Amino acid sequence: MQKLEFTRIINGLDVYNMKAMGCHIDRHLNMTDSDLIHRVTKTKTADGNCLFGASTFAGITADEIVEAAKLALMDYADELIEWLNDYSDGEPYVATFDCDKVLGHGFYSYKWHNWNDGACKCHRIVVVLAKCERRDDIGFKFITCYCEPTDEDIEACKAR
């Protein structure tokens, strides 16, 4: 895949085709605090551990989430193209981007987060991709897309 082709694919992303490519934005949009806390305390990972945290996009639209995801992917364009062209690398690719605006909030099972003080703000978007057989000229799919706290968000959470 070349950069021009990659840029065309990313610029063409919208809510509909992100869902078609495996990203269910609605699963990460406007969840309640009690839903997030339940996920952190009750959901187990494949290795039997509890989740380290759970977040939700809040106060933004699905279209704004797509735009933030596009920024993350374009920020890593050269690395992503290299990853897509390396047929020996079957690992997922994680792209992150720190946004100027709050994307959402979450609850985390780390010592720095006192849940009694409420949720921690999240300014970072995380986009996880997997390679797939090329169809419709696209060689990847979305595994997930979510928000998480930046270092500044964590410091603000600690200071409360």
Order of alpha helices (4+ residues) and beta strands (2+ residues): alpha-alpha-alpha-beta-alpha-alpha-beta-beta-beta-beta-beta-alpha
